[in-house]
Each structure stands twice: as structure tokens, then as C-alpha cells.
Amino acid sequence: MEEFADIKEDENKKILHTYPLVRVCDMSEEMKTETIEVIITACDKFGTDYYSSAKAIKQMLDKKYGSPWNAVVGEAFGIQMTHQSSTLMYMFFGGNLGICVWKI
């Protein structure tokens, strides 16, 4: 009986990713690495203030790679967009925090 209780506890545990998990990216390796660093810095700095995180990410990417960049930060969102080739990244950070950045 105890064996079944242990199995149920394991099934109910959620997997929390503390590292950046990149789902979609068509950037060069150098751009990808720098973008991940920008995203991690902004998300760590602002925590649950997703608006400020997205604004900071956009401003930093505009300075590094030129305008116009877009950023969406949140826990539950759907998105459909048009973007320049080699400028899209969709990733998760800190569990279920989704971040999507792209250049128009």
C-alpha cells in the first residue's frame, strides 16, 4: 500500500526548470547566447513584473541589434506574428514563464 502512495506523490510533482529552455530559435549561436543573457537579466531583475521585463528586454535588444524588436513575457499566452528571418526566439525560464522575442 505504501508503494502506491509513493508512486502517486511522484506523479503529482511538477517539473520546475530553473535553466533557460529554448523551444524555438532561428538566430545565430552568438545572437542566441546574447539574447538569452538579456532575457535572464531582465527576468531576474523584475521578477513577476512582466511588463517591465518585456520593456527592458525590448530596449536592450533595440540597442544591441537595432529597432524594432518586440517582446512578450508571461505565463499563459498565444501568439501569431510575422518576423524577419534569423530573429525569433521562444523560450521558457524559471518554470512556466514564457518569453517570445522577435524583430519585425
C-alpha positions in Angstrom: 0.0 0.0 0.0 2.8 2.4 0.8 4.4 1.7 -2.6 1.3 3.1 -4.3 1.3 6.2 -2.2 4.9 6.9 -3.2 4.0 6.5 -6.8 1.1 8.9 -6.6 3.3 11.5 -4.9 5.8 11.3 -7.7 3.1 11.6 -10.4 1.8 14.8 -8.7 5.1 16.6 -8.6 5.6 19.3 -11.2 8.9 19.6 -13.0 10.4 23.1 -12.5 13.0 24.2 -15.0 15.4 26.7 -13.4 17.5 26.9 -16.6 16.5 28.6 -19.8 14.7 26.1 -22.0 14.7 27.3 -25.7 11.8 25.9 -27.6 12.1 27.7 -31.0 15.1 29.8 -32.2 16.3 30.7 -35.7 19.1 33.0 -34.5 22.8 32.6 -34.9 24.6 31.0 -31.9 26.2 34.3 -30.9 22.9 36.2 -31.1 21.1 33.4 -29.3 23.6 33.4 -26.4 23.4 37.2 -26.0 19.6 37.2 -26.2 19.4 34.5 -23.5 21.6 36.6 -21.3 19.5 39.7 -21.8 16.3 37.8 -21.1 17.7 36.2 -17.9 19.0 39.5 -16.6 15.6 41.3 -17.2 13.5 38.4 -15.7 15.7 38.1 -12.6 15.7 41.9 -12.1 11.9 42.5 -12.4 10.6 39.1 -11.1 6.8 38.9 -11.6 6.5 42.4 -13.2 6.2 41.0 -16.7 5.5 44.4 -18.3 8.8 45.8 -17.0 10.7 42.7 -18.0 9.3 42.8 -21.6 10.1 46.6 -21.8 13.7 46.1 -20.6 14.2 43.1 -23.0 12.9 45.2 -25.9 15.1 48.2 -25.0 18.3 46.1 -24.6 17.7 44.3 -27.9 16.9 47.6 -29.7 20.3 48.9 -28.5 22.2 45.8 -29.4 20.7 44.9 -32.8 18.7 47.9 -33.9 14.9 48.6 -33.9 12.2 47.4 -33.9 12.2 44.4 -31.5 9.2 43.0 -29.8 9.0 41.0 -26.5 6.2 39.2 -24.8 6.7 37.8 -21.2 4.0 35.9 -19.4 2.7 32.6 -18.1 -0.1 31.9 -20.5 -0.3 33.5 -23.9 -0.8 32.6 -27.5 0.9 34.5 -30.3 1.0 34.7 -34.1 3.4 37.1 -35.8 5.4 37.9 -38.8 9.1 38.3 -38.2 12.4 38.8 -40.0 14.3 35.6 -40.6 17.0 34.8 -38.0 15.4 37.0 -35.3 12.9 34.8 -33.5 13.3 33.2 -30.0 10.6 31.5 -27.9 11.8 30.1 -24.6 10.8 29.3 -21.0 12.7 30.4 -17.9 12.2 29.8 -14.2 9.5 27.1 -14.7 6.5 28.2 -16.7 7.5 31.8 -17.6 7.3 32.1 -21.4 9.3 34.7 -23.3 9.0 35.4 -27.0 11.2 37.9 -28.8 11.3 38.8 -32.5 12.2 41.6 -34.9 9.7 42.9 -37.4 
